[in-house]
Amino acid sequence: MAVSQAILALNAGSSSIKFAAFEVDADKLTLICKGLLDRRADNSGFVIKYPAGNIIETSDVASAGSDSDLTKTLIERVEPLLGDRRLAAVGHRIAHSGPDFSAPIRVNSDILQKLDALTPLAPLHQPGCLALIRSLLAIRPELPQVACFDTAFHRDLAPIYRRFPLPLEFEAKGIRRYGFHGLSFEYIAHRLPQPHARSIIAHLGSGSSLCAIRDGKSVNTTMSLTPLDGLMMATRSGAIDPGLLLYLLQSEHMSVSAVEDLLYRKSGLLGVSGVSADMRILLASSDPRAGQAVDQFCARIAEQVAAMVSSIGGIDMLVFTGGIGENSPEVRRKICARLEWMGLQLDDGAETQKREVISASESQVKVLIIPTDEEIMIAQHTREIALGAPA
């Protein structure tokens, strides 16, 4: 009898790793367990859960451990839960693909080196993603690993949305709009009740972006060359006047690294509020600066929703996803209130009933909440590339 196979999907962020293990069946993937590895130096730990959400294990992890130590610990905790299934491949969410990769690919040392060179374009995400691959190559070199790119869903953007208004020579160097959160948008695109509808997907979390989708494909998106562009985020500024960067460098005499730190780690909700980067804390705060940060976050989203609508010639559906998008009724209400001119109306009772559709029956735009699942998309792509099975 053939041994059953399993795939491990790793979704690395700047300070944590979400993971999920799936059994590979003939025509589907079945979730075995899921969890989170928190890599913060002051609070490292594991949480592993069954598919229904009940906890299998919680434990502390030595905060001083290296990436190799943490990766080894992760594998050692997950593999016993696979039972008699063999871990056949590991898939990774990789933030940036650069111009050389437009689809998931099996990773080797040469590809890893090319992806490492893209770190300046995604400094919060690329190092953590690649550290896992590098560690697994060292401790389990025989284990196939697949890179699944957050940019891939946007690979067919039309030139009018792909190009910066710069001389052509820069695009030839790979300086163009790529877009991110592609694995999340891809999952939501498959879940839309009307696949051919003109839809705006709002992935709102620590990192936030919008995607305009028509016929299941990305037409336009708010992030571009880097995950710094577009919406205001937890600690990232989002789109700002490029002349400001010149001013900071020339007149304020800031170094490039100081500007990078400002824009990626000290701006957004944290910078405006001076209180926190956590939306939950800001919503609960009585500090007027916290309220201003929330209002500015919502205003920028509504403004960019309108811009995205112009890309697809109207809107049939607005979908909220991501940590904030799925879990913050107040943020959703604030955004939708600014979009009432589109004929959008919320159903006041939908939130308490925990319905997927939260728009009123008379609303001209359907508004939905669809929880995202980047890990299942990683697993599907990994299955196709590493095991030769259809995604």
N, C-alpha and C positions, 0 to 999 in steps of 0.2 A: 504494500500500500504506500502511495506517495505521501511524503510528509507535507502537511499544510504549511503555507508560507504566510509571513506577516511583513508589513511595511511600517516603518516608523517615520512619521512626519514631524519635522522640527521647524518651529517658527520663532526665530530669534529676534528679540528686540534689543534695545540699548541696555536694559537692565534685567531682562527676564527671558525665559524660553518657554513658550507654550509647546506642548508635544501631544501626539496622539498615535496610538498603535492600532493598526487595522489588519484583520484577517483577509487574505486574498481568496475570494471564492471564484467560481467559474465566471460569473457575470456581475459581481458586485464586490464592494468593500464593506466589511462589517467592523464597526468600532469595538475594540477590546478594552481599551482604557485611555484616559486622557489626563493631562496634568499640567503643572506649572513648576518650573525651576526658577526661583528668584535668585538673581546673581548679585544683588546689592551687597556691598561689603559689610554693611551693618545688620543685615537681615537675610542671610542666605538660607534657603530652605526649599523642600519639595512638598508638593501636594499632588497626590495621584488619586483619581476617581474612576469608578465604574461608569459605563455609558449613561446610566440613570442619574448620576450625579452624587451617589453616596461615596464617601471617602474610603479608599483602600489604605492609604498611608499618608501621614504627615511627618516630616522629620527635618531637623536642622542639618545644614551642610557647612563644613568648615569654610568660613569666609575667606581664609587665606589660600584656599585651593587654587591651583592653576586651571586654565581652560581644559587641559588634558585631564586633570583630576575630576573636574566637574562633569566632563563628558563621560569619563569612565564610570563615575557614580550613576549618572543618568542611565546608561546602558545596563549596568548591573541591577538597577532597581526595576527597569521595565522588562528585561528579558524573562525573568521568572514568571511574570504575569502572562506571558505568551503561551504557557502550557506546552503542548507538544508541537507548537508551530515554530518554524524556523524563521529567524529574522533574515529576510532575503534582500532588503534594500532600505536605504534611508534617503528621504527627500528633504530638501532644505528650501525655505523661502530666502531668496537672495534679493536684496533691495535693487541693485543696479546691474543692468546687463551691458551697458555701453553699446557701441555700434556693432559689435561683433556677434552678439547673440540675440536672437529674436524668438527663441523657443526653448523649452526645457532641454537640458543636456547632461549627459553623464560626466562627472567631474574627474579630472586627473590633475597632476601637479602643474602641467602647462596651463590649463584652463584656470586653475586656482591663482596662478601668478597674474594672468590677465585681469581677473576679477579683483585682485588685490590692488592693482593699479588704479581702480575706480574709486577707491576709498575717499579721496577728496570730494567726490560728488555726492557721497552719502555717509558722512563721518559718524553719524549717530548709529547707523545700522550695519553698514558693510563689515566693519571689523568683527562684530559679534557673530554675524552669519558665517563668515569665513573661518573664524576660530574653531567653530564646531567641525567644519569639514576637515580642517588641518589636523585637529586632534584625532578624529576618526581614521584619517589616512595613516596616522602614526600607530594607533593601537589596534585597528581592524582593517589593514590594507586590502584584504580580500572582499570587504563588504562594499557592494556597489552604492555610490552616492550620486544623487541627481540634484542639480541646481534648477529651481523653479523661480523664474524671474518675475518680480512685481511690475516690471515694465512691459512684459510680453503682450498683455491684453491690449495695449495701446499701439502695437507695432504698425498698424495700418492707418494711422492718422493721416488725413489728407495734408498735402503740403501747406495749405493755408493755416492749418493748426499745428503742424509739425515744425515749421521753420520759424526761427527768430528773424526779425527784420534787420538782418546783418548781411554783409557781403557773403556770397556763395561759398567762398573759401573756408568759412568757419564751419558750415554744415559738413563740408568734406572732411573736416577734422573730428566729426562726431558731436559737434556743439549744436544741439537741437533739443526740441521738447520730447521727452520720453514718457512722462506720466508714471504714477506709482499706484499702490494699493490694487494692482491689477488682479491678484488672486482673489481678493474680496469682491471686486466688481465682476469678475468672471463667474464667481459662485452666485451672486445675486442675479446676474443676467440669466442664468439657468433656472432661477426660482421665480422669475416674473410671471404673474398669472396671464399676462398678455405679452408674449415674446416680441411681437412686432411693434409694440407701443413706443411712443416717444417718451423716454424715461430719464429722469435725473436721479442718480444715486448719490446720497450724502453719507460718506463714510466718515463718521465723526468720532474722534478719540484723542489720544495724546498727539497723534498725527492725524490730520484731517484733509480730505480732498473730495471734490465732486467729479462725477463722470456723466457726460451726456451720452446716452445709449439709444441707438435706433436699430431695429432688426437684430438685436442681440449683440451689436458691435459698438466699440468705443468710437465716438465721433470727435469728442473733445474732452479735456480734463483740466483741472486747475493746477496741478503740479507740473513741472516741466523738466528742465535739465537736472534739477535736484529736488529732493523732498522738502526743500525750504520754501518753494514758491507757492503761490495761491492763497489759501485761507489762513487766517490767524489760527495758531495752534496752542498747545499747552505751554511750550517754552520757545517755539519757533515763531518768527515774525510774520511769515507769509510774505506776499508781494508787497514791496515797498519801492519808493522812488530810487532808481539806480543811481541818481545823482547824490543821494544821501551817502552811499558807500564811498563815492569819491570825496565827499566832504569829510567823512570820518577819517579817511586815510590821509587826506592832504591838510585839512585845517585842524582837526583834533589830534593828528599825529598818532592815530591808533595803528597798531601792527595788524597784519593780516590775520594772525591767530586770535588777536583780541576781538576783531570784527566778527570772525567766525564764531567765537564763544558768545558774543553778544546776540547774534542773530539766531543761533541754534539753541542756546541754553538759557538765555536770560531775558528773552522777549515773550511775545504772545501773552497768554493769560497771566503768567507769572510777572512779566515785565509791567503790564498795564496795572495789575492789581497791587503788586508789591506784597501780596498775601500768600498766594499759592498757585501752583500750576494745575491743581486738582479741581475739576469742575464741581464735585460734590462739596468740597470745602467752601468754594466761592458762593455757591447757591445757599449755603447755610449761614454765611457770614453777614453781619450787619454793617460791615465796613463799606462805605459808599464806593470805594475804589474797586471792591470785589464786584459790586453791581455793575459798575461801568465796564469792567472787563467782560462780564457775561454779555452785556448788551452789545458791546463792540464785536464780540465773537459772533453773535447771532446776526447782527447787521451785515457783517462781511459775508456771511454764508448766503443770506437772502440776496444780496447784491450779485454774488457770483452765480447763484441759481438762475437769476434773470439773464446773465451773460451766457450761461450754458444753454438756456432755452433757445436763444437765437441761433445756436449751432445746429439744432435739429428741427427748427421751424415750428416750435410750439411744444406743449407738454401735456401728456396724458397721465403720467404717474410721477410722484415724488416718493422716493424710498429712503427711509432712515436706517442706517446700520452702524456698526462699530460700538464701542463702549458707551460713549455719550449718546449717540444716535438711538441706540436700542433702549437705554435705561433712564433717560432724562426727559420726562414729560414737559417740564418747564422750558427747556431749551427748544424742544420741538414746537411748543406753543408760540414762543417768541419769534422763531423763524417763520412759522406759518402766518402769524399775524401780519408780518411785513409782505406777505405774498397774497393777501386777500384780493388784491387788484387783478390777479390772474383768474379769479373765480374759485379760489381754493377756500374750502371751509372744513374745519375739523368737527367731528362728532364729540361733544363734551363727555358723553358716557362711554366712549370706546376705550379710554385708558383704564377705567376701573374694571371693565370686562376683559381686559387683556386681549383685545382683538388684533388681528394682523392689519386689517383695514381700519384706519382711525379717522378717515374723512367722512363728512356728512353725506347722506344719500344724494342731496342736491348739489354737492360740490362738482365743479367742472373738471377738477383735477383729483385723481384718486391718490390718497396718501397712505402709505403702508409702513409697517415696521417689519423688517426681515432680518433676523439674526444671521450674521455672516459665519462662514466656516472655511477659513483659509486652509486648515489642516486637511480637510477632505480633498480640496483641489490639489494640494501638494501630493497627497497619496495617489490620486488618480493619474497625475502626470508621471509620478515615479513608477507606478505600475506599467505604464505604457513604454517608458524609456528603458527601464532596467529589466523588466520581465517580458517585454514584448507583447503585453496584453492590451486590448483596446481600453482607452481611458473612459 
